[in-house]
Amino acid sequence: MNMKPSEDFNRLSNVLEAAETAFWKVVADSYPEATSGDFSPYASLKFSEATEAAVVNWLESNADNAEPDWRTTEILLHNIEYIHDNIVIGDEDAEHIAYCISQGIREGELTDDDGGQAGYWRINNG
């Protein structure tokens, strides 16, 4: 499945850099009498660590466990809800779901080319 937002370190790094830049701009704009932007390396490191910890905590509380976006399609006259890494299920997935339905199965996992979990499907005729 998709990476949790708090574990996407490239994205997190970009956000933290932009956030710190914006933070220091607000501080500098609010204190025009400050004539330089000096900040000790140790204090800068601690600030960055605290900022990262706060953002990761916030993401873990608000984004990592967010409800997934279920999509719908129709297979063998059934409304199928699904979550899939590729957003849209392909022909192989549709054939797999059709086979499962023919066997009386109402929900199940979808796998990627390597056999890893790539999604989930379920019948919702309600």
Buried (B, 14 or more C-beta within 10 A) or exposed (E): EEEEBBEBEEEBEEBBEEBBEEEEEEEEEEEEEEEEEEEEEEEEEEBEEEBBEEBBEEBBEEEEEEEEEEBEBEBEEBEBBBBBEEEEBEEEBBEBBBEBBEEEEEBBEBBEEEEEEBBBBBBBEE
